[in-house]
Amino acid sequence: MKRIVATAIVVALCSPVHAAPKGAAAKAAFERGVAAYQKGSFDTASEQLATSFGLEADPDTLYAWAQAERQRGKCDKAIELFEKLLAYELPEANAKVVREKLAECKAMIGGQSAQPVEPAPVKPAEPKPVEPAVEPAPEPAGPRSEPTPTSPERRAWWKDPVGGVLVGAGVVGLGVGSYFLLSARSADRDAEAATSYVDFEEHSQLAESRGRTGMITTLAGAALVGAGVVWYVTREPERSTVSAWLSSEGGGVVARARF
């Protein structure tokens, strides 16, 4: 999903009912840490989770503690906790998640901001020479014959039913696709926020499914809108033309139309 929708990582802990510690004191400290984390009190959350881990060394508590340290900007401490977590015998899928978080923290510490690029100077446009106006030659007097065409009559482009259906269906597809992409982004954020590996896997699968559906629907909507625009541009509208002329010998009217 991260390759389909680029999202900002926003971490939020799971419900206290998933607390991993078994001891009463450790579990109580864990739940206080989760509650503080959900309120955005990351300092309190880190303190309570550290207390819980000190009472009962548990991998889920250690993962949640590392997340709290990362959220409060203490990446050096988070790196220490993630590396300590990798010392446990974790399933490969869980160990992969921990390694990814560890790499993100190391990148945040070692990353350097890019140097600003100065914009190239813009040269002022050179004034174009003004050509002298040429007066038209006077027309000879006397009778003349000159057709007077009228503006072609055509049906308004927006009244075409085929183009209207294509563009309308495409707009609907774009709307539905946008909804699924936003829903996938929310699920991806929930996965990033998970403090248990079960919740992480569940939200990741949901984000991938909704992201795929949103991308397909959005592309289909864009294709329909594009087809509608092409139809409007390339269709040959019905038109009619009326011309009239007048001379010393008489006059007349000619009408040409396409049926």
C-alpha positions as CSV (number, residue, x, y, z in Angstrom):
1,M,0.0,0.0,0.0
2,K,2.9,2.3,0.7
3,R,3.8,2.0,-3.0
4,I,0.3,2.9,-4.0
5,V,-0.6,5.8,-1.7
6,A,2.2,8.0,-0.2
7,T,1.0,8.8,3.4
8,A,2.3,10.6,6.4
9,I,3.0,8.3,9.4
10,V,0.7,9.2,12.2
11,V,1.0,6.7,15.2
12,A,-2.0,6.0,17.6
13,L,-1.9,3.1,20.0
14,C,-4.6,0.3,20.0
15,S,-7.2,-0.3,22.7
16,P,-6.1,-1.3,26.2
17,V,-8.0,-4.6,25.9
18,H,-5.1,-5.9,23.7
19,A,-2.6,-5.2,26.6
20,A,0.1,-7.9,26.5
21,P,1.3,-7.8,30.2
22,K,-0.3,-10.4,32.4
23,G,0.6,-9.0,35.9
24,A,-1.8,-6.6,37.5
25,A,0.7,-3.8,38.1
26,A,2.4,-4.1,34.7
27,K,-1.0,-4.3,32.9
28,A,-2.3,-1.2,34.8
29,A,0.8,0.8,33.9
30,F,0.5,-0.4,30.3
31,E,-3.2,0.8,30.1
32,R,-2.2,4.2,31.6
33,G,0.5,4.5,29.0
34,V,-2.0,3.6,26.2
35,A,-4.5,6.2,27.4
36,A,-1.9,8.9,27.6
37,Y,-0.7,8.0,24.1
38,Q,-4.2,8.3,22.7
39,K,-4.5,11.8,24.2
40,G,-1.2,12.9,22.7
41,S,0.6,12.9,26.0
42,F,3.7,11.1,24.7
43,D,5.9,11.9,27.7
44,T,3.5,10.4,30.1
45,A,2.9,7.4,27.8
46,S,6.6,6.8,27.6
47,E,7.0,6.9,31.4
48,Q,4.1,4.5,32.0
49,L,5.2,2.0,29.3
50,A,8.7,2.0,30.7
51,T,7.3,1.3,34.1
52,S,5.2,-1.6,32.7
53,F,8.2,-3.1,30.9
54,G,10.3,-2.8,34.1
55,L,7.7,-4.8,35.9
56,E,7.2,-7.4,33.2
57,A,9.5,-7.6,30.1
58,D,7.1,-8.1,27.3
59,P,7.8,-7.6,23.5
60,D,4.5,-5.8,22.8
61,T,5.1,-3.4,25.7
62,L,8.6,-2.8,24.4
63,Y,7.3,-2.1,20.9
64,A,4.7,0.4,22.3
65,W,7.4,2.1,24.4
66,A,9.6,2.5,21.3
67,Q,6.7,4.0,19.3
68,A,6.1,6.5,22.1
69,E,9.8,7.5,22.1
70,R,9.7,7.9,18.4
71,Q,6.6,10.1,18.5
72,R,8.1,12.4,21.2
73,G,11.1,12.9,19.0
74,K,13.5,10.8,20.9
75,C,14.8,8.7,18.0
76,D,18.0,7.8,19.8
77,K,16.0,6.1,22.6
78,A,13.6,4.5,20.1
79,I,16.6,3.0,18.2
80,E,17.9,1.5,21.4
81,L,14.4,0.0,22.2
82,F,13.9,-1.4,18.6
83,E,17.3,-3.0,18.7
84,K,16.5,-4.5,22.0
85,L,13.3,-5.8,20.6
86,L,15.1,-7.6,17.8
87,A,17.0,-9.6,20.4
88,Y,13.7,-11.5,21.0
89,E,12.7,-14.5,19.0
90,L,10.2,-12.8,16.8
91,P,8.3,-14.2,13.7
92,E,9.9,-13.0,10.5
93,A,6.9,-10.8,9.6
94,N,7.1,-9.1,13.0
95,A,10.8,-8.7,12.9
96,K,10.5,-7.1,9.5
97,V,8.1,-4.4,10.9
98,V,10.6,-3.7,13.7
99,R,13.5,-3.4,11.3
100,E,11.5,-0.9,9.1
101,K,10.8,1.3,12.2
102,L,14.4,1.1,13.2
103,A,15.5,2.2,9.7
104,E,13.1,5.1,9.8
105,C,14.5,6.4,13.1
106,K,18.1,6.0,11.9
107,A,17.2,7.9,8.7
108,M,15.6,10.7,10.7
109,I,18.8,11.1,12.8
110,G,21.3,10.8,9.9
111,G,19.2,12.8,7.3
112,Q,20.3,16.2,6.3
113,S,18.0,18.9,4.8
114,A,18.5,19.6,1.2
115,Q,20.2,22.9,0.3
116,P,17.7,25.4,-1.3
117,V,18.2,26.0,-5.0
118,E,18.3,29.6,-6.0
119,P,16.0,30.3,-8.9
120,A,17.6,31.2,-12.2
121,P,17.3,34.9,-13.1
122,V,14.4,35.7,-15.4
123,K,15.4,37.8,-18.4
124,P,12.9,40.5,-19.3
125,A,11.1,40.0,-22.6
126,E,12.4,42.1,-25.4
127,P,9.8,44.5,-26.9
128,K,8.7,43.4,-30.4
129,P,8.9,46.0,-33.1
130,V,5.5,47.5,-34.0
131,E,4.8,47.3,-37.8
132,P,3.1,50.3,-39.3
133,A,-0.5,49.8,-40.2
134,V,-1.2,49.4,-43.9
135,E,-4.4,51.1,-45.0
136,P,-6.5,49.0,-47.4
137,A,-6.7,50.2,-51.0
138,P,-10.0,51.9,-51.9
139,E,-12.5,49.7,-53.6
140,P,-13.7,50.7,-57.1
141,A,-17.2,52.1,-57.2
142,G,-20.0,50.4,-59.1
143,P,-22.1,47.3,-58.7
144,R,-20.5,44.2,-57.2
145,S,-21.5,40.7,-56.2
146,E,-20.4,39.6,-52.7
147,P,-21.7,36.6,-50.8
148,T,-22.8,37.3,-47.2
149,P,-22.5,34.1,-45.2
150,T,-24.2,33.7,-42.0
151,S,-22.8,32.0,-38.9
152,P,-23.1,28.2,-39.1
153,E,-25.9,26.8,-36.9
154,R,-24.9,23.9,-34.8
155,R,-26.2,22.1,-31.7
156,A,-24.5,23.1,-28.4
157,W,-21.7,20.6,-27.6
158,W,-22.9,20.1,-24.0
159,K,-26.2,18.8,-25.3
160,D,-24.6,15.7,-26.9
161,P,-25.9,12.7,-25.0
162,V,-23.0,10.3,-25.6
163,G,-20.4,12.8,-24.4
164,G,-22.6,13.6,-21.4
165,V,-22.9,10.0,-20.3
166,L,-19.1,9.3,-20.7
167,V,-18.1,12.4,-18.7
168,G,-20.8,11.8,-16.1
169,A,-19.8,8.2,-15.5
170,G,-16.1,9.3,-15.3
171,V,-16.8,11.9,-12.7
172,V,-18.7,9.3,-10.6
173,G,-15.8,6.9,-11.0
174,L,-13.3,9.6,-9.8
175,G,-15.4,10.3,-6.8
176,V,-15.7,6.6,-5.8
177,G,-12.0,6.0,-6.4
178,S,-11.1,9.0,-4.2
179,Y,-13.2,7.7,-1.4
180,F,-11.5,4.3,-1.5
181,L,-8.0,5.9,-1.7
182,L,-8.8,8.1,1.4
183,S,-10.1,5.0,3.2
184,A,-7.0,3.1,2.3
185,R,-4.8,6.0,3.7
186,S,-6.8,5.8,7.0
187,A,-6.2,2.1,7.2
188,D,-2.5,2.5,6.5
189,R,-2.3,5.0,9.3
190,D,-4.0,2.6,11.6
191,A,-1.4,-0.1,10.7
192,E,1.5,2.3,11.4
193,A,-0.1,3.1,14.8
194,A,-0.6,-0.5,15.8
195,T,1.1,-1.7,19.0
196,S,0.3,-5.4,18.4
197,Y,1.3,-7.4,15.3
198,V,-2.2,-8.8,14.8
199,D,-3.7,-5.3,14.5
200,F,-0.8,-4.3,12.2
201,E,-1.5,-7.2,9.8
202,E,-5.3,-6.6,9.8
203,H,-5.0,-2.9,8.9
204,S,-2.3,-3.5,6.4
205,Q,-4.5,-6.0,4.4
206,L,-7.4,-3.6,4.6
207,A,-5.3,-0.7,3.3
208,E,-4.0,-2.8,0.4
209,S,-7.5,-4.0,-0.6
210,R,-9.0,-0.5,-0.5
211,G,-6.0,1.1,-2.2
212,R,-6.2,-1.4,-5.1
213,T,-10.0,-0.8,-5.5
214,G,-9.5,3.0,-5.3
215,M,-6.7,3.0,-7.9
216,I,-8.7,0.9,-10.4
217,T,-11.8,3.0,-10.0
218,T,-10.0,6.3,-10.3
219,L,-8.2,5.2,-13.5
220,A,-11.5,4.0,-15.0
221,G,-13.1,7.3,-14.1
222,A,-10.3,9.2,-15.7
223,A,-10.5,7.1,-18.8
224,L,-14.2,7.7,-19.1
225,V,-13.8,11.5,-18.7
226,G,-11.0,11.5,-21.3
227,A,-13.2,9.5,-23.7
228,G,-16.0,12.0,-23.2
229,V,-13.7,14.9,-24.0
230,V,-12.4,13.2,-27.1
231,W,-15.9,12.6,-28.2
232,Y,-16.8,16.3,-27.8
233,V,-13.7,17.4,-29.7
234,T,-13.8,14.9,-32.6
235,R,-17.6,14.6,-33.3
236,E,-18.9,16.3,-36.4
237,P,-21.8,18.6,-35.4
238,E,-24.8,19.1,-37.6
239,R,-24.7,22.5,-39.2
240,S,-26.4,24.7,-41.8
241,T,-25.1,27.7,-43.7
242,V,-27.1,30.4,-45.4
243,S,-25.5,32.8,-48.1
244,A,-27.0,35.8,-49.9
245,W,-25.7,38.1,-52.7
246,L,-26.7,41.2,-54.5
247,S,-25.7,42.7,-57.8
248,S,-26.9,45.0,-60.5
249,E,-28.5,42.0,-62.3
250,G,-30.4,40.7,-59.3
251,G,-29.8,38.7,-56.2
252,G,-30.5,35.4,-54.5
253,V,-30.2,33.2,-51.4
254,V,-28.6,29.8,-51.1
255,A,-29.0,27.5,-48.1
256,R,-26.7,24.5,-47.4
257,A,-27.4,22.0,-44.6
258,R,-26.3,18.6,-43.4
259,F,-29.1,16.1,-42.5
